[in-house]
Every structure is written in structure tokens, then in C-alpha cells.
Amino acid sequence: MQKAEKMQALREFAAEIRVETLKTIGSLGFGHVGGSMSIVEAMAVLYGDVMKVDPKNPRWEDRDWCVLSKGHAGPCAYATLALKGFYPLEETRTLNKPSTNFPSHTDRTKTPGVDLTTGSLGQGMSTATGAALGNKIDGRDNHVYVFVGDGECDEGQVWEAAQFAAHYKLDNLTCFVDNNKNQLDGPVDTVMSHGKGIGAKFDAFGWNVIDVADGNDVEQIYDAVQEALTVKGVPTCIVLNTIKGKGATFAEPSGAHSSQPSPEQWEEAIAAAEAELAAVKAAK
Ligand SMILES: Cc1ncc(C[n+]2csc(CCOP(=O)(O)OP(=O)(O)O)c2C)c(N)n1
């Protein structure tokens, strides 16, 4: 497939994920829209092209792994995995309801395709790093991708894992930083700034660092991942400069962490995302 054709397919996949993420959270009426929408394009690139996974065998030992250390973005993963064929889309509409397999934060014991349980910020970075080391020791030819939030990077545990990953030369590990500039309590720079920047911190810990100027652009993300996969001897951090709430009419303007819009606002947002999907398809 030509690259242009591939990018078009990834843009369409991202637009579909955006619609289904909204419908998933909308089935509950409230939730983590902001941090789910900011990573849509990165998830589209991973599951639409880069990662080797088998929806019929989610625990295939040689699969690539994806860990949402920012586990509150679970709905984006649920929509992505449903579109990839791990389970029917309708099932995601039970989000966070009693006896659901789709809790607000990702849980590997409940949802097919979820590789590690997360939700307590910082921990997913450590467990993903452990998984990468385990895979390396086992001689597996696979890769672990982990997403951390820029607010999450306040957790000391992120940096313990970063130091560990560099020490063990985990070139089978790529960490995406969802640099959407906002966390729960407000702007990252107001709550706890990152000094010279999160990328500079990973660099200081011995990682290869790639800055993606537009972290909601599938081609820029795709190119960064391809570059990361060529780097040997060190893990790579890809800083995605994203927009919190991207594409959600009620959440993007404020960059809110969680949202509980009115039914009319849900309808408006889903209609806008569906219109965007149609426009992306028409641009073929
Ligand atoms: C250890 C821990 N402390 C606090 C929380 C509550 N919490 C959930 S999300 C969040 C903000 C995270 O911000 P960021 O990493 O920027 O993610 P984004 O909202 O942009 O997706 C907080 C404080 C948590 N889940 N775990």
C-alpha cells in the first residue's frame, strides 16, 4: 500500500474511533472525554497499522502490547479494540455499569485486548517497562507501547521506570507522552511545571526522544513510530503535542478533564464527529 493511501486509511480509522469513543462515554452520560480524545490518532496509528495483534487471540504471546498508563482513557481503547474486532461495538455501551467488561479505567482481567490493568497513575509505566524486559528476556520479537499523561509525569514512579528502562536498554519499549497541557486540576504549567520540558527529562534519563509537533496528525505520529522502531539500545519517548478533548464540541474549548454534558450536547458532539468522519472519507 502506498503511504498516502495508508495515511488516508489511518485518518478514517481515527475519525471512527472518535465517533465511537464519544458514543461509548455518551452511553453513560459522563466521563473522561478530554484525555480519551487527545490520544485517538496515536491509537489509530498503533492499531490501524503498526501493532501486530490478533483479535481472535488477545493473549497471543508474540503480540505487541499497548498499555494506557493514563488508564482513564479506557473508552478510547475500548472503541479502538471494538473497531479492530476484539468484541462487538454494542458491548462498549455498558461502560462502567454494573458487571460490565468495560470499566472506566482499563482492566486486563475484564476486557479482551487490554494488556495491563491501570488507573493509579504512574503504575502502568512501571508494569509496561516490566513487560518489555520480560519479553526481551524471553527473546520475543515484539514491542511494548505505553501512554502516559503530562500530568501523570508528576508521579515519581514514572521516572523510576524511565531510569530502569534506559538501564536495561529496552529498545522494545516506546513511551508516548500525551502532552495535552492540562491535567485534572488545571494547566500542567500551573499545577506542576516540567521545567525544561518532559522530552528533556526523558533525554536526561538516557532515552531517545522524538517530538511530534502535532500529536493529532496521523502521519507525524506514524513517521515518529517508524523512526523509533529503528533505534537500538535505548527506549524511545515520543512526545505528542495534543489537544485535550480534541473533536468533542463540549470538551475541546475548555480542555476539561472529565465532562457531564447535557443530552443535547452529546447529540451535537456525536453529530459533529460523524460529520467529520464523512468529510474524511469524502477526501479520498
Ligand atoms: C496515583 C493517582 N493519583 C491521582 C489520580 C487521579 N487522577 C486521575 S487522572 C488525573 C489527571 C491526569 O492528568 P494527565 O496525566 O495530564 O492526563 P489527561 O487528563 O490529560 O489524560 C488525576 C489526578 C490517579 N488516578 N492516580
The ligand as an ORCA input file, in Angstrom:
! r2SCAN-3c Opt
* xyz 1 1
  C      -1.874      7.954     41.725
  C      -3.068      8.720     41.233
  N      -3.283      9.967     41.691
  C      -4.368     10.655     41.260
  C      -5.258     10.112     40.385
  C      -6.473     10.889     39.934
  N      -6.321     11.366     38.591
  C      -6.831     10.698     37.548
  S      -6.500     11.398     36.076
  C      -5.671     12.668     36.820
  C      -5.050     13.767     35.993
  C      -4.117     13.205     34.979
  O      -3.697     14.211     34.124
  P      -2.914     13.837     32.807
  O      -1.874     12.832     33.123
  O      -2.447     15.101     32.215
  O      -3.976     13.089     31.918
  P      -5.102     13.664     30.955
  O      -6.249     14.090     31.828
  O      -4.564     14.781     30.164
  O      -5.496     12.486     30.142
  C      -5.660     12.514     38.200
  C      -5.023     13.449     39.121
  C      -4.989      8.781     39.936
  N      -5.788      8.165     39.062
  N      -3.878      8.120     40.364
*
